[in-house]
Amino acid sequence: MKRIMATLGFLAVLGLVGLSDKPVVGIASGDNVESNPTPGASVTIQTFQFRPALLEVKAGTRVTWTNQDDILHTITSGTPESPDSRFNGRLQGKGSTFSFTFTQAGTYSYFCTRHNSMRGQIRVN
Amino acid sequence: MNKMFARLTGTVALIALLATGCSMATAERGSMDLSMPRTSTTKYADLRTGLNTLFGEHVILAAAATGAALGGRQAEFKAAADALDSNSIDISRAIGSVYDVEAEKAFLPLWRKHISFVVDYTVGAASNDKAKQDKAVSDLLGYADDFGAFLSSANPNLPKATVAELVKSHILTLKEVIDAQAAKDPVKAYTALRMAYNHMQMIANPLADAIAKQFPDRYASRP
């Protein structure tokens, strides 16, 4: 029993320290930012990344996400730690899209609920 | 007595030599970058060998970590877990050297995810929690589809379903190792470990082939 408890303790460390699903994808790196003043703007999902990770648009812009991965991703507003229910799109597979119009200025974070390291932001000016 | 001393001295010397060789190999592997220029006549061979080394190492270190955890050997477990994570980072860097740093950053959490599911399975095995084990297997099999989708998205020469099947085999061969470790059957555990290790070339080789096909200018020496 003691050994089982010790084992569980070690494995908990393994799960929580170093090997957990840590978010490592930066969302505001300099060369992964795109400004788009036009009414429509797009984000592509490929190899489990939002491209661009940070998109700048004007208020009133309709942003469309297109999934290029052959797997379900979601476009869920907020962060994994704090989803805010502003929008939630399910992109079932390759070629599927989701759109949302941003009417208010601000910075909107979003993520994929299935792959929490996938995070992006829309900055509305 | 002298005979015994001589034998002991010889053994210590052998162990020292072995340890030196191992640490040198580890240091070289730690700095491996598949994108670096080599003196080798074939970059394709470097790619293939590098991927086989990293994936083989992954299985050995995973089995070392689960074996130590199930055996209650804390210090050994921590060392194995740290080494396993270093191997995960090296695999991600290898992906990044072929594609880009963003792919590397996206790959690492995905790869670590399957290790966390292996941890769940091992916890279930340690506590005889069948439901936890079943959920971990289900999560791992679902993960195989994610992994297949990632590589397929990065490289059109890698069909998602094919990659997923290969990853499922990896998961099942590693599961055999953990089950044998939990049952305290070392003969079965090491037999399963050889199977799991050998299976990794079935992932590494097609991956190397697909990368060479995708970037013929960079890996032109593919036979």
Chai-1 contact restraints between the chains, C-beta under 6 A:
chainA,res_idxA,chainB,res_idxB,connection_type,confidence,min_distance_angstrom,max_distance_angstrom,comment,restraint_id
A,R3,B,G72,contact,1.0,0.0,6.0,A-B,restraint_1
A,I4,B,A126,contact,1.0,0.0,6.0,A-B,restraint_2
A,I4,B,S127,contact,1.0,0.0,6.0,A-B,restraint_3
A,A6,B,G72,contact,1.0,0.0,6.0,A-B,restraint_4
A,T7,B,A69,contact,1.0,0.0,6.0,A-B,restraint_5
A,T7,B,L70,contact,1.0,0.0,6.0,A-B,restraint_6
A,T7,B,G72,contact,1.0,0.0,6.0,A-B,restraint_7
A,T7,B,A126,contact,1.0,0.0,6.0,A-B,restraint_8
A,L8,B,V123,contact,1.0,0.0,6.0,A-B,restraint_9
A,F10,B,A69,contact,1.0,0.0,6.0,A-B,restraint_10
A,F10,B,Q74,contact,1.0,0.0,6.0,A-B,restraint_11
A,F10,B,F77,contact,1.0,0.0,6.0,A-B,restraint_12
A,L11,B,A69,contact,1.0,0.0,6.0,A-B,restraint_13
A,L11,B,V119,contact,1.0,0.0,6.0,A-B,restraint_14
A,L11,B,T122,contact,1.0,0.0,6.0,A-B,restraint_15
A,L11,B,V123,contact,1.0,0.0,6.0,A-B,restraint_16
A,L14,B,A81,contact,1.0,0.0,6.0,A-B,restraint_17
A,L14,B,V119,contact,1.0,0.0,6.0,A-B,restraint_18
A,G15,B,S116,contact,1.0,0.0,6.0,A-B,restraint_19
A,G15,B,V119,contact,1.0,0.0,6.0,A-B,restraint_20
A,G18,B,D85,contact,1.0,0.0,6.0,A-B,restraint_21
A,L19,B,D85,contact,1.0,0.0,6.0,A-B,restraint_22
A,L19,B,R112,contact,1.0,0.0,6.0,A-B,restraint_23
A,L19,B,I115,contact,1.0,0.0,6.0,A-B,restraint_24
A,L19,B,S116,contact,1.0,0.0,6.0,A-B,restraint_25
A,S20,B,S116,contact,1.0,0.0,6.0,A-B,restraint_26
A,D21,B,P109,contact,1.0,0.0,6.0,A-B,restraint_27
A,D21,B,R112,contact,1.0,0.0,6.0,A-B,restraint_28
A,D21,B,K113,contact,1.0,0.0,6.0,A-B,restraint_29
A,V24,B,K105,contact,1.0,0.0,6.0,A-B,restraint_30
A,V24,B,L108,contact,1.0,0.0,6.0,A-B,restraint_31
A,V24,B,P109,contact,1.0,0.0,6.0,A-B,restraint_32
A,V25,B,K105,contact,1.0,0.0,6.0,A-B,restraint_33
A,V25,B,A106,contact,1.0,0.0,6.0,A-B,restraint_34
A,Q46,B,S153,contact,1.0,0.0,6.0,A-B,restraint_35
A,T47,B,A103,contact,1.0,0.0,6.0,A-B,restraint_36
A,T47,B,A106,contact,1.0,0.0,6.0,A-B,restraint_37
A,T47,B,F150,contact,1.0,0.0,6.0,A-B,restraint_38
A,T47,B,S153,contact,1.0,0.0,6.0,A-B,restraint_39
A,T47,B,A154,contact,1.0,0.0,6.0,A-B,restraint_40
A,F48,B,A106,contact,1.0,0.0,6.0,A-B,restraint_41
A,F48,B,F150,contact,1.0,0.0,6.0,A-B,restraint_42
A,Q49,B,E102,contact,1.0,0.0,6.0,A-B,restraint_43
A,Q49,B,A106,contact,1.0,0.0,6.0,A-B,restraint_44
A,D69,B,A149,contact,1.0,0.0,6.0,A-B,restraint_45
A,D69,B,S153,contact,1.0,0.0,6.0,A-B,restraint_46
A,D70,B,A149,contact,1.0,0.0,6.0,A-B,restraint_47
A,D70,B,S152,contact,1.0,0.0,6.0,A-B,restraint_48
A,D70,B,K160,contact,1.0,0.0,6.0,A-B,restraint_49
A,I71,B,D146,contact,1.0,0.0,6.0,A-B,restraint_50
A,I71,B,A149,contact,1.0,0.0,6.0,A-B,restraint_51
A,S117,B,P109,contact,1.0,0.0,6.0,A-B,restraint_52
